[in-house]
Amino acid sequence: MTLLEIDSLVVEYPTRGFRSQPFRALKGVSLDIRRGETVGLVGESGSGKTTLGRAVLGLSPVTSGTIRFEDREIQDLGRRQRRELARDIQVVFQDPYSSLNPALTVSDILSEPLLAQGTPAAAARARIRELLDQVGLPTDAGDRFPREFSGGQRQRVAIARALALRPKLIVCDEPVSALDLSTQARVLDLLIDIQEATGVTYLFVSHDLSVVRHISHRVAVMYRGEVVEFGDGDQVTSSPEHPYTRTLLGAAPVADPARQRERREAREAALAGTDGAA
């Protein structure tokens, strides 16, 4: 069953200069996300992937098109309605160092969304203990400040905050790009375990095709504000059809120098094909 449906979405930003044309960040994007699945949204910087995630969150203005969440159009909601929707749609941002308030303890950070939604204090404390256990942090972590944790642990706190209200959809905006490779793998596995336990749905935004391959059921590839390929995750990340997706696949490093040279040559050929198609 479809949870989120995006249809012909256009996002434009004004540009400077008299009579200047607006910059079109999204050019009629359409995709859907089913309940309980992860859709990976991948592309290079400037492809529009983060803009799409922000549009779902109500942080980017929608020029035209629709965003339907549980068959309800949400692209034009007011501030009060957006706050109500926050119970169902949450976000994990890229940088765990800046997304957490350094002046608050972890318990304070996790209690904020709960108290804002009217959760009694005793129930909020019980939920915080449950959240810390869910993301693999010790119970006493609630009494500590974000600066006392590693990057991976801080991202676990950010994930716990996103889970606090038991949302149906979490937009993950480059949630592991600021972490080292071993920590990335542990956080990705944590997200997978949480999805299996709770049934939460992810829109997972990343520039890294290998990261998207690890976590996604389906993958949408964005290029210059458009979705150029969308399908089964294994197929898109191993045998892509579009030239641009092949460039992303070829950009991923491998340990074998000969194989790396072959991939570089294939990437250069794919880039030529992409330029011809653009």
C-alpha positions as CSV (number, residue, x, y, z in Angstrom):
1,M,0.0,0.0,0.0
2,T,1.3,3.4,-0.9
3,L,2.2,5.8,2.0
4,L,3.7,8.7,0.0
5,E,3.0,9.7,-3.6
6,I,4.7,12.5,-5.3
7,D,3.3,13.6,-8.7
8,S,4.8,16.0,-11.2
9,L,6.5,18.0,-8.5
10,V,8.1,21.3,-9.5
11,V,10.1,23.5,-7.1
12,E,11.5,26.8,-8.2
13,Y,13.6,29.4,-6.5
14,P,13.8,33.1,-7.4
15,T,17.0,34.4,-8.9
16,R,18.5,37.9,-8.8
17,G,18.2,40.3,-11.6
18,F,15.4,42.1,-13.3
19,R,13.2,39.7,-15.4
20,S,15.4,36.8,-14.5
21,Q,13.9,33.4,-14.8
22,P,13.6,31.4,-11.5
23,F,15.9,28.4,-11.0
24,R,13.9,25.2,-11.4
25,A,15.4,22.7,-8.8
26,L,12.8,20.0,-9.5
27,K,11.3,19.5,-12.9
28,G,8.1,17.4,-12.6
29,V,9.4,14.7,-10.3
30,S,7.1,11.7,-9.6
31,L,7.7,8.7,-7.4
32,D,5.9,6.7,-4.7
33,I,6.9,5.0,-1.4
34,R,5.1,2.0,-0.1
35,R,4.5,1.4,3.6
36,G,7.4,-0.3,5.4
37,E,9.9,0.1,2.5
38,T,13.0,2.2,2.0
39,V,13.3,4.2,-1.2
40,G,16.8,5.4,-1.8
41,L,17.1,8.8,-3.5
42,V,20.6,9.1,-5.0
43,G,22.4,11.7,-7.1
44,E,25.3,14.1,-7.1
45,S,25.3,17.5,-5.5
46,G,22.8,19.8,-7.2
47,S,20.7,16.9,-8.6
48,G,17.7,18.0,-6.5
49,K,17.5,15.0,-4.1
50,T,17.8,17.1,-1.0
51,T,15.2,19.6,-2.3
52,L,12.8,16.7,-2.8
53,G,13.3,15.6,0.8
54,R,12.8,19.1,2.0
55,A,9.6,19.5,0.0
56,V,8.2,16.4,1.6
57,L,9.0,18.0,5.0
58,G,7.5,21.3,4.0
59,L,10.8,23.1,4.0
60,S,11.0,23.9,0.3
61,P,8.2,25.8,-1.5
62,V,6.2,23.7,-4.1
63,T,5.5,25.6,-7.3
64,S,3.3,22.9,-8.8
65,G,2.5,19.2,-8.5
66,T,1.3,17.3,-5.5
67,I,2.6,15.4,-2.5
68,R,0.1,13.0,-1.0
69,F,0.7,11.4,2.4
70,E,-1.9,8.7,3.2
71,D,-4.1,10.1,0.3
72,R,-4.0,13.6,1.8
73,E,-2.3,16.4,-0.1
74,I,0.3,18.0,2.2
75,Q,2.3,20.4,-0.1
76,D,0.3,23.5,0.9
77,L,-0.3,22.9,4.6
78,G,0.0,25.8,7.1
79,R,2.3,25.9,10.1
80,R,-0.2,24.5,12.6
81,Q,-1.1,21.6,10.3
82,R,2.6,20.9,9.7
83,R,3.2,20.6,13.4
84,E,0.3,18.1,13.6
85,L,1.8,16.1,10.7
86,A,5.2,16.0,12.5
87,R,3.8,13.1,14.5
88,D,3.8,11.0,11.3
89,I,6.7,12.5,9.3
90,Q,10.1,13.0,10.9
91,V,13.7,13.7,9.7
92,V,17.3,12.6,10.4
93,F,19.7,15.3,9.2
94,Q,23.2,14.8,7.8
95,D,25.4,16.3,10.5
96,P,24.9,14.9,14.0
97,Y,27.3,17.6,15.4
98,S,25.0,20.5,14.4
99,S,21.5,18.8,14.5
100,L,21.6,18.4,18.3
101,N,21.3,21.3,20.8
102,P,24.6,21.2,22.7
103,A,23.1,23.0,25.7
104,L,20.5,20.2,26.3
105,T,21.1,16.7,27.7
106,V,20.0,13.7,25.6
107,S,16.9,13.3,27.8
108,D,15.9,16.9,27.2
109,I,16.5,16.5,23.4
110,L,14.4,13.4,23.3
111,S,11.6,14.8,25.5
112,E,11.1,17.9,23.4
113,P,8.9,16.3,20.6
114,L,7.1,14.2,23.2
115,L,6.2,17.2,25.4
116,A,5.3,19.3,22.4
117,Q,2.7,16.8,21.5
118,G,1.2,16.7,25.0
119,T,2.8,13.5,26.3
120,P,2.7,13.4,30.1
121,A,6.1,13.7,31.8
122,A,6.1,10.2,33.3
123,A,5.2,8.7,29.9
124,A,7.9,10.8,28.2
125,R,10.5,9.4,30.7
126,A,9.4,5.9,30.0
127,R,9.5,6.5,26.2
128,I,13.0,8.0,26.5
129,R,14.3,4.8,28.2
130,E,12.7,2.7,25.5
131,L,14.3,4.9,22.7
132,L,17.8,4.7,24.2
133,D,17.5,0.9,24.3
134,Q,16.1,0.9,20.7
135,V,19.1,2.7,19.3
136,G,21.7,0.8,21.4
137,L,22.7,3.5,23.9
138,P,23.0,2.9,27.7
139,T,20.3,4.2,30.0
140,D,22.6,6.8,31.6
141,A,23.2,8.4,28.2
142,G,20.1,10.5,28.9
143,D,22.0,12.4,31.6
144,R,24.9,13.3,29.2
145,F,25.4,16.1,26.7
146,P,25.9,15.5,22.9
147,R,29.5,16.6,23.1
148,E,30.3,13.6,25.3
149,F,29.5,11.2,22.4
150,S,31.2,10.1,19.2
151,G,29.7,11.0,15.8
152,G,28.0,7.6,15.4
153,Q,26.5,7.8,18.9
154,R,25.2,11.3,18.2
155,Q,23.5,10.1,15.1
156,R,21.9,7.4,17.2
157,V,20.5,10.1,19.4
158,A,19.2,11.9,16.3
159,I,17.6,8.7,15.2
160,A,16.0,8.2,18.6
161,R,14.6,11.7,18.4
162,A,13.1,11.0,15.0
163,L,11.5,7.8,16.4
164,A,10.1,9.5,19.5
165,L,6.6,10.1,18.2
166,R,6.5,6.7,16.4
167,P,6.3,8.3,12.9
168,K,5.2,6.4,9.8
169,L,7.8,8.1,7.5
170,I,11.3,9.3,8.3
171,V,13.3,11.4,5.7
172,C,16.9,10.4,6.1
173,D,19.0,13.3,4.6
174,E,22.5,12.0,4.1
175,P,22.4,10.5,7.6
176,V,25.8,8.6,7.4
177,S,27.9,10.9,5.1
178,A,29.6,12.6,8.0
179,L,30.6,9.2,9.6
180,D,33.6,6.9,8.9
181,L,33.0,3.7,7.0
182,S,32.7,1.3,9.9
183,T,30.4,3.6,11.8
184,Q,28.3,4.1,8.6
185,A,27.7,0.3,8.4
186,R,26.6,0.1,12.0
187,V,24.2,3.0,11.7
188,L,22.7,1.6,8.4
189,D,22.3,-1.8,10.1
190,L,20.6,0.0,13.0
191,L,18.1,1.7,10.6
192,I,17.3,-1.7,9.0
193,D,16.7,-3.3,12.4
194,I,14.5,-0.5,13.5
195,Q,12.5,-0.8,10.2
196,E,12.0,-4.5,10.7
197,A,10.9,-4.0,14.3
198,T,8.6,-1.1,13.8
199,G,7.5,-1.1,10.1
200,V,8.6,2.6,9.7
201,T,9.1,3.8,6.1
202,Y,12.3,5.6,4.9
203,L,13.0,8.1,2.2
204,F,16.8,7.8,2.2
205,V,18.7,10.6,0.5
206,S,22.4,10.0,-0.4
207,H,25.0,10.8,-3.0
208,D,26.6,7.3,-2.4
209,L,25.2,4.5,-4.5
210,S,26.9,1.8,-2.3
211,V,25.2,3.2,0.8
212,V,21.8,3.3,-1.0
213,R,22.3,-0.3,-2.2
214,H,22.8,-1.5,1.3
215,I,19.5,-0.2,2.7
216,S,17.0,0.4,-0.1
217,H,14.3,-1.8,-1.5
218,R,13.9,0.6,-4.5
219,V,16.1,3.3,-5.8
220,A,15.3,6.6,-7.6
221,V,18.2,8.3,-9.4
222,M,18.1,12.0,-9.8
223,Y,19.9,14.1,-12.4
224,R,19.4,17.8,-12.9
225,G,16.1,18.0,-11.1
226,E,14.6,14.9,-12.7
227,V,14.2,11.2,-11.8
228,V,16.0,9.4,-14.6
229,E,15.8,5.9,-13.3
230,F,13.5,4.3,-10.6
231,G,13.2,0.6,-9.8
232,D,14.3,-2.4,-7.8
233,G,17.3,-1.5,-5.7
234,D,19.5,-4.5,-6.7
235,Q,18.8,-3.9,-10.4
236,V,19.4,-0.2,-10.4
237,T,22.6,-0.4,-8.3
238,S,24.1,-3.4,-10.2
239,S,22.7,-3.2,-13.8
240,P,21.5,0.3,-14.3
241,E,19.9,1.3,-17.6
242,H,20.5,5.1,-17.7
243,P,23.9,6.5,-18.6
244,Y,24.0,8.8,-15.5
245,T,23.3,5.9,-13.1
246,R,26.2,4.0,-14.8
247,T,28.5,7.0,-14.0
248,L,27.5,6.9,-10.4
249,L,28.2,3.1,-10.3
250,G,31.6,3.7,-12.0
251,A,32.6,6.4,-9.6
252,A,32.6,4.0,-6.6
253,P,36.2,2.9,-5.8
254,V,37.3,-0.7,-5.8
255,A,40.4,-2.3,-4.5
256,D,41.6,-3.9,-7.7
257,P,43.6,-1.3,-9.8
258,A,42.8,-3.1,-13.1
259,R,39.1,-3.2,-12.3
260,Q,39.3,0.4,-11.2
261,R,40.8,1.4,-14.5
262,E,38.0,-0.5,-16.4
263,R,35.4,1.3,-14.3
264,R,37.0,4.7,-14.9
265,E,37.0,4.1,-18.7
266,A,33.4,2.9,-18.5
267,R,32.5,6.0,-16.5
268,E,34.0,8.3,-19.0
269,A,32.0,6.6,-21.8
270,A,28.9,6.8,-19.7
271,L,29.5,10.5,-19.1
272,A,29.7,11.1,-22.8
273,G,26.4,9.3,-23.2
274,T,24.8,11.4,-20.5
275,D,25.9,14.6,-22.1
276,G,24.4,13.5,-25.3
277,A,21.1,12.7,-23.7
278,A,20.9,15.9,-21.7
